[in-house]
Amino acid sequence: ESPSGATFLAHMINGMEFVKASGAPTVFPETGVGYWVDDWYVAPGDVDLTFKALIGHGLNGFNFLEFAGGENPRGYGSQYYEWQAPVASDGTLRESYPVVRDIGRFTQAHGEQLLPAEKLYDIAIGSYAPYHALCGVTTKTAGLKNEISKCGEYTLQLGTLFLLGSVSYGIADLETSSVEDMVRWRQLWVVSYDFMGAEVQSKLVEYVERWGTSGHASGSAVSR
């Protein structure tokens, strides 16, 4: 319901798209319906929007974090776990409960049809694995790491803009995607640094020549 909420949702959807690109099922084992401190209130409308958007973008499985609050035995981590849960530790039903209940009913009724469904999109954000690998470098190349980490920020910003504009998009692995895969997309947005493998560059050039419009972001400049 807000730009910050859309950024958080885009972060989740981008992560889901990266998993899908690897061929693995998309399952979120801890999908939040509240927050661990009450000064960040998660409205029922945000919960509703999040789950509808995730399911619409191809989520295959989830649980609620957390569905019911409670108290742990002493010695087992934090004593209380409330997390704005739809069912409070005293059994009280919070205002998010009807939303969570309806999500559960919906997935029970339509889950068999939803699981094999594929999201339709004709706009893709390109992913280049060497950039993500270098984001974890913390030694002498720390400065390079800081620069490359911006690629992830730009990818997230693109996802946020597409989400706010109700644009269906996917994440494309530039190393494994063929040119034939690429020409299915009306637009391909690529966030890049100063280096990229020659084979990937050649595929991007052929993509532009054969079909698409490429969106390219390098540093702080974005061009179409």
C-alpha positions, 0 to 999 in steps of 0.5 A: 500500500506504500512505496516502501511496501512495494520495495519490500515486495519487489525484493521478495518477488525478485528473489523468487524469480532468481529461484525460478530461473534456477529451475527450483520450486519457489517456496517461502518457508517464513512469509511474514504476516507481521513484524517482531516489533510493534512500532512497524505495524503491518496492516491487513491490507499489506498482508493481503496485497503481499500474498496475492502478488506473490501467488500471482507471480508464481509462488509455489508454497508458503507458511505464515510467520507467524500464524499464532503467538505463544510463550516458549519454555524457559531456556528456549530462546526468546520467551515470547513470540507475538510478531503481530500474529493473526492469532494472539498468544491469548487466543484473541483474533487480530484484524489480520486473521480474516485475511490469512483465513481467506488466503488459506481457503483460496489456496486450498480451493485452487492450489492444484490449478495454481501450482502448474500455472506459469506467469506470463511476461514479456519484460525481463530483467537480466541477471549476471551471476559473476556480479552477484558472486562478487557482492560477497567479496570482502578482502582487497576488492572491497571497493569493487564489491561496493560498486557491484553491490549497486547492481543489486540495488538497481535491479531491485529499483527496477522491480519496484518500478515495474511492480508499482506500474502493475507490469509483469516481469521476470528475471533472466539468467544472461549466461544460460538464456539463449538468444532464442529465449531472449527474443521472446521478451519485448524488453530486456533490462540489463544492469551492468558493470564495466566488465561482462563476458564476451559471450553474454555481450554478443547475445545481447547485441544479437538480441537488440539487432533481432528484436528488442529494446534494451534498457541498460543501466551503468553507474547512475545512468539509465538509457533506452 
